[in-house]
Amino acid sequence: MFFTYVNPQPLHVKKKLVFLVLLSLTTFIWSLPIFSAEKKKGFGGRASPVVVSQAAEQFLAPTIQVPGTVLSRQQSELPAEVEGRLIWVADVGTKLKKGEVVARLDDTLYKLKAAENKATLKRELVRLDYLEKEVLRLEALIKGDFSSKNTLDKMLLDRDVARSEVVVAKAKIKLDDETLRRYKVYAPFNGIVVERIKREGEWISGGDTVVMISNPDSLEIDTRVSDKSVNYIKNGDKLNIYRKDKKIVGSVRAIVRIGDAQSHLFDIKIDMPKQDWLAGQAVKVEVPIGQARKVLAVPRDALVLRRNGSSIYRVSSENKAEKISITTNISSGDLIGVEGNITVGDQIVIRGGERLRPGQAVKIIPGKTS
C-alpha cells in the first residue's frame, strides 16, 4: 500500500531546506578528520605548561591553627614622678624618640626653692673662705705668741662646720636639679603616644599615669595554646604565621609553662621578622599537636580534589602527565604527607594540574615551588 504525502509548501521553500541539510552534512564530514587529528595529538593539541616540585621525605607533625595577636614588645604607661599641675601633654599619635619630653608639670615653685638653695651655697662658700683665712691668721699669731690655742681650736671647728655646710648645700642643688628634671615625663624608648590618661590643668600625684606609649617597630606575636601543643613546642622552634593571604615564619622566644586556671591555656611569645603589620592585628599561628614523623610529602598545591577522591599528577620521563590516586596523612604548613604510587624525587605538578588530563603532554616551566 502506498501513501502519497502532499507538501503544501511552495517549491522554492523545499529547495532551501534541502540546501541547508546538505550544508550541515558537509560541515560534519569535513570536521571528522580534524577531530580525529586533535584526539591523536591529545587535549589542547600542544604541551600544557606546568610548575613542578619534587616529592621528598620530611619530618612533619600534625598541626592546628590557633588565634594570635600582634603586640608591641615595648609598651608602657608612663607615670609622673612628682606631684603638681600638668601644663602640657603630647597629643595621641605623636612620634617620639627615646629621651624626648612627653609631658610637663608646673615647676615654678620648685624653681624658687632651687634658687634659694643656690644662694645658700654662695653664702656658705663666702663664710668658708673667711674662716679658712682666719685659721691661717691665727696659726701665724700663735707662732708669735700673739694668740691662744683655744681661739685657734674654736676657729678650726667653725671652719670644719662651714665645710660640711658647703657639702650639704651642694647636695641640695644636685637634688634640686634631679627633682626639676622629674617635672617632665620622658619617653623611655622610641614610640608613639597611644593614649592620654591625664590632660593639661589636672593635678596629679607622684606615680599617677599620664600617657601610654608604644613602639610600633618592635613587634611580637602572642598566642595561647592548649596542653596538647605546649609539650611539642620549645624555644627557637619555627612556626608558620598567617594573616589574610600572607604567610611569615616566626621563632618561639618564650613559653610560659604555667597555664591559666580557667582557660587551661599557655602563653607563647613569638619573634617575627619586620613586617608592615600593626600592633593589635589578629593572626593565625600554626602549632603542632603531636610528635613529628617522617613521611613522603608534597606541596598542598599538588592535590587535585574530586568527588571520587584525591590525586596528583606526576610528570613522566616522556613529559606526559600521569594521574596518581593518593591518600593524605599529616599536613603541616604548605606540605602534606601522601601515600600512593609515588617515590622520592618524582616530579609532581603543583601549578597547572587542574586542567590536565592523563597522558597529556606537559612542559615544565620555572615557578614558585612552595
C-alpha positions as CSV (number, residue, x, y, z in Angstrom):
1,M,0.0,0.0,0.0
2,F,1.4,3.4,-1.0
3,F,0.7,6.7,0.6
4,T,1.3,10.0,-1.1
5,Y,2.4,12.9,1.0
6,V,1.4,16.2,-0.4
7,N,3.6,19.1,0.8
8,P,1.6,22.2,1.0
9,Q,4.9,24.4,0.9
10,P,6.0,26.0,-2.3
11,L,8.8,24.6,-4.4
12,H,11.4,27.3,-3.5
13,V,11.0,26.6,0.2
14,K,11.7,22.9,-0.3
15,K,14.8,23.8,-2.2
16,K,16.1,26.0,0.6
17,L,15.5,23.2,3.2
18,V,17.4,20.7,1.1
19,F,20.3,23.1,0.7
20,L,20.6,23.7,4.5
21,V,20.6,19.9,5.1
22,L,23.4,19.3,2.6
23,L,25.4,22.2,4.1
24,S,25.2,20.7,7.6
25,L,26.2,17.2,6.4
26,T,29.2,18.6,4.5
27,T,30.4,20.5,7.6
28,F,30.1,17.5,9.8
29,I,32.0,15.2,7.4
30,W,34.9,17.7,7.0
31,S,35.2,18.1,10.8
32,L,35.7,14.3,11.3
33,P,39.4,14.2,10.3
34,I,40.2,17.4,12.2
35,F,38.6,16.0,15.4
36,S,40.5,12.7,14.9
37,A,43.8,14.5,14.5
38,E,43.2,16.6,17.6
39,K,42.4,13.4,19.5
40,K,45.6,11.8,18.4
41,K,47.6,14.8,19.5
42,G,46.0,15.0,22.9
43,F,43.8,17.5,24.6
44,G,44.7,21.0,23.5
45,G,47.0,19.8,20.7
46,R,50.1,21.1,22.4
47,A,52.1,20.7,25.7
48,S,50.5,22.3,28.7
49,P,52.8,24.5,30.8
50,V,53.2,23.3,34.5
51,V,55.3,24.1,37.5
52,V,56.6,21.1,39.4
53,S,58.2,20.2,42.7
54,Q,59.9,17.0,43.8
55,A,58.3,14.6,46.3
56,A,60.6,14.4,49.3
57,E,60.7,12.7,52.7
58,Q,60.0,15.2,55.5
59,F,59.5,15.2,59.3
60,L,56.0,16.6,59.7
61,A,53.8,16.9,62.8
62,P,50.1,17.3,62.8
63,T,49.1,20.9,63.3
64,I,46.2,23.2,64.0
65,Q,45.8,26.9,63.7
66,V,45.2,29.0,66.8
67,P,44.4,32.7,67.1
68,G,47.2,35.1,67.9
69,T,47.7,38.8,68.2
70,V,50.4,41.2,67.1
71,L,51.7,43.1,70.1
72,S,54.4,45.7,70.7
73,R,57.2,44.4,72.9
74,Q,57.7,48.0,74.1
75,Q,54.5,49.5,75.5
76,S,54.4,51.4,78.8
77,E,52.2,53.5,80.9
78,L,54.4,56.5,81.9
79,P,53.8,58.0,85.4
80,A,54.7,61.3,86.8
81,E,57.4,61.1,89.5
82,V,56.4,64.2,91.4
83,E,53.1,65.9,92.2
84,G,52.0,69.0,90.5
85,R,49.7,70.5,87.9
86,L,50.1,69.4,84.3
87,I,50.8,72.2,81.8
88,W,51.4,70.1,78.6
89,V,50.8,66.6,77.4
90,A,51.7,65.3,74.0
91,D,48.8,64.5,71.7
92,V,47.8,61.0,70.7
93,G,49.7,59.8,67.7
94,T,52.8,62.0,68.5
95,K,56.0,60.2,67.4
96,L,58.8,60.3,70.0
97,K,62.4,59.4,70.2
98,K,64.0,58.0,73.3
99,G,64.5,60.7,75.8
100,E,62.1,63.2,74.3
101,V,59.6,65.0,76.6
102,V,56.0,63.6,76.7
103,A,54.5,65.8,79.4
104,R,55.5,68.7,81.6
105,L,54.3,69.8,85.1
106,D,54.4,73.3,86.5
107,D,57.7,73.7,88.3
108,T,57.6,77.4,89.2
109,L,57.5,76.9,93.0
110,Y,60.3,74.4,93.0
111,K,62.5,76.6,90.8
112,L,62.2,79.3,93.5
113,K,63.2,76.8,96.1
114,A,66.2,75.7,94.0
115,A,67.2,79.4,93.6
116,E,67.2,79.8,97.4
117,N,69.4,76.7,97.8
118,K,71.9,78.2,95.3
119,A,72.0,81.4,97.2
120,T,72.6,79.4,100.4
121,L,75.6,77.7,98.8
122,K,77.1,81.0,97.8
123,R,76.7,82.2,101.4
124,E,78.4,79.1,102.8
125,L,81.2,79.4,100.3
126,V,81.8,83.0,101.4
127,R,81.7,82.0,105.1
128,L,84.1,79.1,104.5
129,D,86.5,81.4,102.6
130,Y,86.5,83.8,105.6
131,L,87.1,81.0,108.1
132,E,89.9,79.5,106.1
133,K,91.7,82.9,106.1
134,E,91.1,83.3,109.9
135,V,92.6,79.9,110.6
136,L,95.7,80.9,108.7
137,R,95.9,84.2,110.5
138,L,95.5,82.6,114.0
139,E,98.1,80.0,113.2
140,A,100.6,82.8,112.4
141,L,99.7,84.7,115.6
142,I,100.2,81.6,117.8
143,K,103.7,81.1,116.4
144,G,104.5,84.6,117.7
145,D,102.6,84.1,121.0
146,F,100.1,86.7,120.0
147,S,97.0,84.4,120.3
148,S,95.8,81.5,122.4
149,K,95.4,77.9,121.2
150,N,91.8,77.9,122.4
151,T,90.9,80.7,120.0
152,L,92.5,78.7,117.1
153,D,90.7,75.5,118.1
154,K,87.3,77.3,118.0
155,M,88.1,78.7,114.6
156,L,89.1,75.3,113.3
157,L,85.8,73.9,114.5
158,D,83.9,76.7,112.8
159,R,85.8,76.1,109.6
160,D,85.1,72.4,109.6
161,V,81.4,73.1,110.2
162,A,81.4,75.5,107.3
163,R,83.0,72.9,105.0
164,S,80.1,70.5,106.0
165,E,77.5,73.2,105.2
166,V,79.0,73.7,101.8
167,V,78.8,69.9,101.1
168,V,75.2,69.9,102.2
169,A,74.4,73.0,100.1
170,K,75.9,71.4,97.0
171,A,73.9,68.1,97.6
172,K,70.7,70.2,97.8
173,I,71.5,71.8,94.5
174,K,72.0,68.3,92.9
175,L,68.8,67.2,94.4
176,D,67.0,70.3,93.0
177,D,68.4,69.6,89.6
178,E,67.2,66.0,89.7
179,T,63.8,66.9,91.0
180,L,63.3,69.6,88.4
181,R,64.2,67.1,85.7
182,R,61.4,64.9,87.1
183,Y,58.8,67.7,86.5
184,K,59.0,66.3,82.9
185,V,57.9,62.9,81.7
186,Y,60.3,61.4,79.2
187,A,59.9,58.6,76.6
188,P,61.9,55.6,77.7
189,F,62.1,54.3,74.1
190,N,61.1,55.2,70.5
191,G,57.4,55.1,70.1
192,I,54.1,56.9,69.6
193,V,51.5,58.2,72.1
194,V,48.6,55.8,72.0
195,E,46.6,57.2,74.9
196,R,46.5,60.3,77.2
197,I,45.4,59.3,80.7
198,K,45.7,62.8,82.1
199,R,45.3,66.2,80.5
200,E,46.6,69.8,80.9
201,G,45.3,71.5,84.0
202,E,44.9,68.3,86.1
203,W,46.6,68.0,89.4
204,I,48.5,64.7,89.7
205,S,50.4,62.9,92.4
206,G,53.7,61.1,92.1
207,G,53.0,57.7,90.5
208,D,49.9,58.7,88.6
209,T,49.9,57.5,84.9
210,V,50.0,60.4,82.4
211,V,50.3,58.8,79.0
212,M,50.7,55.4,77.3
213,I,53.3,55.0,74.6
214,S,54.0,52.0,72.3
215,N,56.8,51.2,69.9
216,P,55.3,50.1,66.5
217,D,58.6,48.9,65.2
218,S,59.3,46.3,67.9
219,L,56.6,43.7,67.4
220,E,56.0,40.1,68.5
221,I,53.2,37.5,68.2
222,D,51.3,36.5,71.3
223,T,49.3,33.3,71.2
224,R,47.8,30.8,73.7
225,V,47.9,27.1,73.2
226,S,46.5,24.1,75.0
227,D,48.4,21.3,76.8
228,K,48.0,19.3,73.6
229,S,50.5,21.6,71.9
230,V,52.7,23.1,74.6
231,N,54.7,19.9,75.1
232,Y,55.6,19.8,71.4
233,I,56.9,23.4,71.3
234,K,60.3,24.6,72.5
235,N,62.3,27.8,72.4
236,G,63.7,28.5,69.0
237,D,61.1,26.5,67.1
238,K,59.9,28.0,63.8
239,L,56.1,28.4,63.5
240,N,54.1,29.5,60.5
241,I,52.0,32.7,61.0
242,Y,49.2,33.7,58.7
243,R,47.4,36.9,58.2
244,K,44.9,37.1,55.3
245,D,46.8,35.8,52.3
246,K,50.3,36.4,53.7
247,K,52.5,33.9,55.5
248,I,55.6,34.5,57.6
249,V,57.8,32.3,59.8
250,G,58.3,33.3,63.4
251,S,60.7,32.0,66.1
252,V,59.4,31.0,69.5
253,R,61.1,33.3,72.0
254,A,59.4,32.3,75.3
255,I,57.0,29.7,76.6
256,V,55.1,30.4,79.8
257,R,54.7,26.9,81.2
258,I,52.1,28.0,83.8
259,G,48.6,27.6,82.4
260,D,45.6,29.9,83.1
261,A,43.5,28.3,85.9
262,Q,40.3,28.9,83.9
263,S,41.1,28.5,80.3
264,H,44.0,26.0,80.8
265,L,45.9,27.7,78.1
266,F,49.6,28.6,78.0
267,D,51.2,31.8,76.6
268,I,53.7,31.6,73.8
269,K,55.8,34.6,72.6
270,I,57.0,34.5,69.1
271,D,59.6,36.8,67.5
272,M,58.6,37.9,64.0
273,P,60.5,39.4,61.0
274,K,60.0,43.0,60.2
275,Q,56.6,43.5,58.6
276,D,54.2,46.3,57.8
277,W,51.8,44.7,60.3
278,L,50.3,46.8,63.2
279,A,50.0,46.0,66.9
280,G,46.6,44.7,67.7
281,Q,46.0,42.9,64.4
282,A,44.8,39.3,64.6
283,V,46.7,36.4,63.1
284,K,46.6,32.6,62.9
285,V,49.5,30.6,64.3
286,E,50.1,27.0,63.2
287,V,51.2,24.9,66.2
288,P,51.9,21.1,66.5
289,I,49.5,18.8,68.3
290,G,51.6,15.7,68.0
291,Q,55.1,14.2,67.5
292,A,56.7,14.8,64.2
293,R,57.4,11.7,62.0
294,K,58.9,11.0,58.6
295,V,56.5,11.0,55.6
296,L,56.6,11.4,51.9
297,A,55.5,15.0,51.4
298,V,54.4,17.2,48.5
299,P,53.2,20.8,48.5
300,R,49.5,21.2,49.2
301,D,49.0,22.8,45.8
302,A,49.7,19.5,44.1
303,L,46.5,18.0,45.3
304,V,43.6,17.6,42.8
305,L,40.4,17.1,44.8
306,R,37.5,15.4,43.2
307,R,34.3,13.8,44.5
308,N,35.8,10.3,43.9
309,G,39.0,11.1,45.8
310,S,42.3,12.9,45.8
311,S,45.0,12.6,43.2
312,I,48.2,14.2,42.0
313,Y,49.8,14.5,38.6
314,R,53.4,13.2,38.1
315,V,55.5,14.1,35.1
316,S,56.9,11.0,33.4
317,S,60.3,10.7,31.6
318,E,58.4,11.4,28.3
319,N,57.0,14.6,29.7
320,K,53.5,13.2,30.0
321,A,51.0,13.7,32.8
322,E,50.4,10.6,34.9
323,K,47.4,10.8,37.3
324,I,48.2,9.1,40.6
325,S,45.5,8.4,43.2
326,I,46.7,9.1,46.7
327,T,45.6,9.3,50.3
328,T,46.8,12.1,52.7
329,N,48.0,11.9,56.3
330,I,49.9,14.6,58.2
331,S,49.8,18.2,57.0
332,S,52.0,21.0,58.2
333,G,52.2,24.4,56.6
334,D,52.5,24.2,52.8
335,L,53.3,20.5,52.9
336,I,51.2,17.4,53.2
337,G,52.1,13.8,53.6
338,V,50.8,11.4,50.9
339,E,50.6,7.7,50.3
340,G,50.3,6.1,46.8
341,N,52.3,5.0,43.8
342,I,55.0,7.8,44.1
343,T,58.6,7.8,45.2
344,V,61.1,10.2,46.5
345,G,62.3,12.5,43.7
346,D,59.2,12.2,41.5
347,Q,58.3,15.4,39.6
348,I,54.9,16.5,41.0
349,V,52.8,19.1,39.3
350,I,51.9,21.9,41.6
351,R,50.7,24.6,39.1
352,G,48.5,23.8,36.2
353,G,47.3,20.4,37.3
354,E,43.6,21.4,37.5
355,R,43.4,21.5,33.7
356,L,45.5,18.3,32.9
357,R,44.2,15.0,31.6
358,P,46.0,11.7,31.9
359,G,48.6,11.2,29.1
360,Q,48.6,14.9,28.2
361,A,52.0,16.3,27.1
362,V,53.3,18.9,29.5
363,K,56.1,21.5,29.5
364,I,57.9,22.3,32.8
365,I,58.3,26.0,33.3
366,P,60.1,27.9,36.2
367,G,57.8,29.0,39.0
368,K,57.4,29.2,42.8
369,T,57.6,25.7,44.2
370,S,56.3,26.3,47.8
